[in-house]
Each structure stands twice: as structure tokens, then as C-alpha cells.
Amino acid sequence: MNVPTQAELTHLQLQAILREHNIPETEVKYLGDRVYPETFEAHPEYHGQMIPWYLIANEHEVPVCDISSIDCVE
């Protein structure tokens, strides 16, 4: 059995939240899978791999492995 990584779990959680709630794309938008660049130093284990990316607050393009938590905001 393959155990999902934290990044995979975060992606699944975000997809479920986006599917089940009316969250504007200006807040969180799935951009698709992209290659994690080797110039990013935070997660060398993902260098060269396709991982999900999100647009946060219509401003920041972020790989899912850089999202540390998901919190509800009222």
C-alpha cells in the first residue's frame, strides 16, 4: 500500500474544499500540475516532479508542498 505524502493529502483536502464550498477563484484557484523547479530550495525532494499548484489571493502562485495548513476564515 502506498501512503500519500503530506503534499498529496493537502492537495486532496483543497480539492474537496473547493468542490464542496463556494470559494471565489480570487481566494483559491487550482492551476494544475507543474514541474517543481530546481531553483526552489525548500523541498529538494520534489525537484523535477510534477506537483499541483494553486493561486492564493489572486496573487501568489504556490506549489502545494509549500502550503503548510488550511484554515477556515469567516
RODO-2510 file (C-alpha; in nm, 4 decimals, decimal comma):
residues 74
     n   res          X          Y          Z
     1     m     0,0000     0,0000     0,0000
     2     n     0,1310     0,3447    -0,0922
     3     v     0,0962     0,6045     0,1793
     4     p     0,0199     0,9523     0,0403
     5     t     0,2670     1,2312     0,1120
     6     q     0,1655     1,5393     0,3080
     7     a     0,1570     1,7360    -0,0194
     8     e    -0,0789     1,4795    -0,1752
     9     l    -0,3059     1,4941     0,1305
    10     t    -0,3098     1,8745     0,1213
    11     h    -0,3999     1,8666    -0,2487
    12     l    -0,6857     1,6230    -0,1841
    13     q    -0,8095     1,8370     0,1053
    14     l    -0,8013     2,1529    -0,1061
    15     q    -0,9831     1,9800    -0,3922
    16     a    -1,2571     1,8635    -0,1529
    17     i    -1,2914     2,2117    -0,0038
    18     l    -1,3139     2,3738    -0,3482
    19     r    -1,5691     2,1159    -0,4611
    20     e    -1,7906     2,1416    -0,1523
    21     h    -1,7809     2,5160    -0,0830
    22     n    -1,8398     2,8281    -0,2862
    23     i    -1,4892     2,9740    -0,2624
    24     p    -1,4197     3,2508    -0,5135
    25     e    -1,1325     3,1902    -0,7542
    26     t    -0,9898     3,5204    -0,6314
    27     e    -0,9234     3,3441    -0,2988
    28     v    -0,8021     2,9985    -0,4051
    29     k    -0,7715     2,8597    -0,7566
    30     y    -0,6205     2,5304    -0,8738
    31     l    -0,3698     2,5989    -1,1539
    32     g    -0,2924     2,2397    -1,2456
    33     d     0,0230     2,0334    -1,2206
    34     r     0,3577     2,1935    -1,2950
    35     v     0,7197     2,0923    -1,2573
    36     y     0,8691     2,1891    -0,9213
    37     p     1,1740     2,3962    -1,0236
    38     e     1,5235     2,3048    -0,9119
    39     t     1,5782     2,6703    -0,8222
    40     f     1,3331     2,6297    -0,5309
    41     e     1,5319     2,5221    -0,2254
    42     a     1,2527     2,4479     0,0231
    43     h     1,1708     2,0947    -0,0972
    44     p     1,4572     1,9367    -0,2935
    45     e     1,2749     1,6026    -0,2829
    46     y     1,0258     1,7453    -0,5363
    47     h     1,2810     1,8874    -0,7838
    48     g     1,1782     1,7990    -1,1378
    49     q     0,8486     1,6388    -1,0292
    50     m     0,5002     1,7389    -1,1395
    51     i     0,3044     1,8709    -0,8427
    52     p    -0,0206     2,0690    -0,8034
    53     w    -0,0026     2,4491    -0,7916
    54     y    -0,2581     2,6957    -0,6535
    55     l    -0,3195     3,0675    -0,6928
    56     i    -0,3734     3,2205    -0,3481
    57     a    -0,5485     3,5569    -0,3021
    58     n    -0,5291     3,6117    -0,6797
    59     e    -0,1622     3,6986    -0,6279
    60     h     0,0634     3,4128    -0,5180
    61     e     0,1309     3,1019    -0,7296
    62     v     0,2226     2,8358    -0,4760
    63     p     0,3164     2,4678    -0,5097
    64     v     0,1021     2,2521    -0,2832
    65     c     0,4085     2,1347    -0,0889
    66     d     0,4542     2,4945     0,0336
    67     i     0,1034     2,5109     0,1842
    68     s     0,1530     2,4225     0,5497
    69     s    -0,2073     2,4461     0,6722
    70     i    -0,5623     2,5195     0,5633
    71     d    -0,7735     2,7277     0,7981
    72     c    -1,1334     2,8438     0,7802
    73     v    -1,1842     3,2199     0,7684
    74     e    -1,5256     3,3666     0,8438
***
